[in-house]
Amino acid sequence: MRFQDFIDEQKARKASPDKQLAKSLAKMSDRHIEVIKKLELTETSASTVMTTYYESLREIIEAIAAMRGYKVYSHEAFTYFLKEIGETSMSDKFDRFRKIRNGINYYGKQIDKASAESSIRDIEEMITKLKEKFLENMSGEGLAKSGKL
């Protein structure tokens, strides 16, 4: 599949670049992480923490899409959007995290603490790299180097 296939299926669409939406999404991502870092990671909290980290990563990818003039309506489409912008390795990781999140949200699967810790480290690294590479030119709020991660 390609990102264009999601556009053709109306699961994503071309729009005007939206810097304000991108800023808002990046700020929300930061806030989600700020809140979730206050929660102790345990076997009980691992699934909740993991899904929130996933959402934070998705918001950063959505911010990049907004900056490039895309509105995306499918989490799976973000996988192919990452490939479209040359981030194949991150695309594969994101898709793995998407499937973990779907398992938690839609099938009641649990994730253990050790798996969550490993995934969270990867997600934090991905967020930092994506912000530095694609969102650092957003003025005003220092979103790319916010120091939150």
C-alpha positions as CSV (number, residue, x, y, z in Angstrom):
1,M,0.0,0.0,0.0
2,R,0.9,3.6,-0.4
3,F,-0.2,6.8,1.3
4,Q,-1.9,7.8,-1.9
5,D,-4.2,4.7,-1.6
6,F,-5.5,6.2,1.7
7,I,-6.2,9.5,-0.1
8,D,-8.0,7.6,-2.9
9,E,-10.1,5.7,-0.2
10,Q,-10.9,9.1,1.5
11,K,-9.1,8.0,4.7
12,A,-6.8,11.0,4.2
13,R,-7.1,14.1,2.1
14,K,-5.0,16.9,0.8
15,A,-5.7,20.2,2.6
16,S,-4.0,23.5,3.1
17,P,-1.0,23.4,5.4
18,D,-2.2,24.2,8.9
19,K,0.6,25.5,11.2
20,Q,-1.8,26.3,14.0
21,L,-3.2,22.8,14.1
22,A,0.3,21.4,14.0
23,K,1.3,23.6,17.0
24,S,-1.8,22.6,18.9
25,L,-1.3,18.9,18.2
26,A,2.4,19.1,19.3
27,K,1.4,20.9,22.5
28,M,-1.3,18.3,23.2
29,S,1.3,15.6,22.7
30,D,3.6,17.3,25.2
31,R,0.8,17.6,27.7
32,H,-0.1,13.9,27.4
33,I,3.4,12.9,28.1
34,E,3.7,15.4,31.0
35,V,0.6,13.9,32.6
36,I,1.5,10.2,32.0
37,K,5.0,10.6,33.4
38,K,3.4,11.4,36.7
39,L,1.8,7.9,36.8
40,E,3.9,5.0,38.1
41,L,4.5,2.3,35.5
42,T,3.2,-0.9,37.0
43,E,1.8,-4.1,35.6
44,T,-1.7,-2.6,36.2
45,S,-0.9,0.8,34.6
46,A,1.2,-0.5,31.7
47,S,-1.6,-0.7,29.1
48,T,-2.9,2.8,30.0
49,V,0.5,4.3,29.9
50,M,1.3,2.6,26.6
51,T,-1.9,3.8,24.8
52,T,-1.3,7.3,26.0
53,Y,2.3,7.3,24.7
54,Y,1.0,5.9,21.4
55,E,-1.5,8.8,21.2
56,S,1.2,11.3,21.8
57,L,3.3,9.8,19.0
58,R,0.3,9.8,16.7
59,E,-0.3,13.5,17.5
60,I,3.2,14.4,16.5
61,I,2.8,12.5,13.2
62,E,-0.6,14.2,12.6
63,A,1.1,17.6,13.3
64,I,3.7,16.8,10.6
65,A,0.9,15.8,8.2
66,A,-0.9,19.1,9.0
67,M,2.2,21.1,8.3
68,R,2.4,19.4,4.9
69,G,-1.2,19.9,4.1
70,Y,-2.8,16.6,4.9
71,K,-5.7,15.6,7.0
72,V,-5.5,12.0,8.0
73,Y,-8.6,10.0,9.3
74,S,-7.0,6.5,9.7
75,H,-4.3,5.5,12.2
76,E,-3.0,3.0,9.6
77,A,-2.6,5.8,7.1
78,F,0.0,7.4,9.4
79,T,2.2,4.3,8.8
80,Y,2.3,5.0,5.1
81,F,2.5,8.7,5.6
82,L,5.8,8.1,7.5
83,K,7.1,6.0,4.6
84,E,6.0,8.8,2.2
85,I,8.2,11.3,4.1
86,G,11.2,8.9,4.1
87,E,10.8,7.4,7.6
88,T,10.6,3.7,6.8
89,S,12.1,2.5,10.1
90,M,9.8,4.7,12.1
91,S,6.9,3.6,10.0
92,D,7.5,0.0,10.9
93,K,7.8,0.8,14.6
94,F,4.7,3.0,14.5
95,D,2.7,0.2,12.9
96,R,3.9,-2.2,15.6
97,F,2.7,0.3,18.3
98,R,-0.6,0.8,16.5
99,K,-1.3,-2.9,16.6
100,I,-0.4,-3.1,20.3
101,R,-2.7,-0.1,21.0
102,N,-5.5,-1.7,18.9
103,G,-5.1,-4.9,20.9
104,I,-5.5,-3.0,24.1
105,N,-8.3,-0.8,23.0
106,Y,-10.4,-3.2,20.9
107,Y,-9.6,-6.7,22.2
108,G,-8.8,-6.1,25.9
109,K,-5.2,-7.4,25.6
110,Q,-2.8,-6.4,28.3
111,I,0.8,-5.4,27.9
112,D,3.3,-6.3,30.6
113,K,5.5,-3.7,32.3
114,A,8.7,-4.7,30.6
115,S,7.2,-4.5,27.1
116,A,5.7,-1.2,27.9
117,E,9.0,0.2,29.2
118,S,10.8,-0.9,26.0
119,S,8.0,0.5,23.8
120,I,7.9,3.8,25.7
121,R,11.7,4.3,25.3
122,D,11.3,3.8,21.5
123,I,8.3,6.1,21.4
124,E,10.1,8.9,23.3
125,E,13.0,8.6,20.9
126,M,10.8,8.7,17.9
127,I,8.9,11.8,19.1
128,T,12.1,13.6,19.8
129,K,13.6,12.8,16.3
130,L,10.4,13.6,14.5
131,K,10.0,16.9,16.3
132,E,13.6,17.9,15.6
133,K,13.5,16.9,11.9
134,F,10.0,18.0,10.9
135,L,8.7,20.5,13.5
136,E,11.6,22.6,14.5
137,N,10.7,25.5,12.2
138,M,7.5,26.2,14.1
139,S,8.1,29.5,15.7
140,G,7.1,30.8,19.1
141,E,6.9,27.8,21.4
142,G,10.1,25.8,20.8
143,L,8.1,22.7,20.1
144,A,11.0,20.8,18.6
145,K,13.2,21.2,21.6
146,S,10.7,21.6,24.4
147,G,12.8,19.4,26.7
148,K,9.7,17.5,27.8
149,L,11.2,14.1,26.7
